[in-house]
Amino acid sequence: MAHYYGVFYGIRELPKVGLLGRVVGYLGMLDRVPFAYDVFRDSAADDYGAMLPFTDQSIYILAQVWQQKALIQLSYDGRTYEDELEIDPEKNFGSMIRKFAGRGFRIKNKGAGATARYQVMAFR
């Protein structure tokens, strides 16, 4: 079965049978449809900066990178961080989606001098 991923235009209910041409994507696993989200777009720095806070506690997080690899750390409480997660633009379409009830994140380039452009969406 072919899967098509691209620009995020919103959340649609996934078909029970994956028919060619129907919407197939990551967000079919949501137990409820989030109507609000925060979007963060920028270029990552060579070292972690300050935490980028979400407006409210997230339900899911979708992170995407372009051009270079990046490392992201998620924070449940705004003070402590999980282990680093690597996002590679050459694997999994350069994206990661994860169920995550948290308050923010921080991101950096995996290699110094190699600037990763990123977009992080925190659904709530």
Secondary structure, 3 states (H helix, E strand, C coil): CCCCCCCCCCCCCCCCCCCCCCCCCHHHHCCCCCCCEEEEEEECECCCCCCEECCCCCCEEEEEEECCCEEEEEECCCCCCCCCEEECCCCHHHEEEEECCCCEEEEEECCCCCCCEEEEEEEC
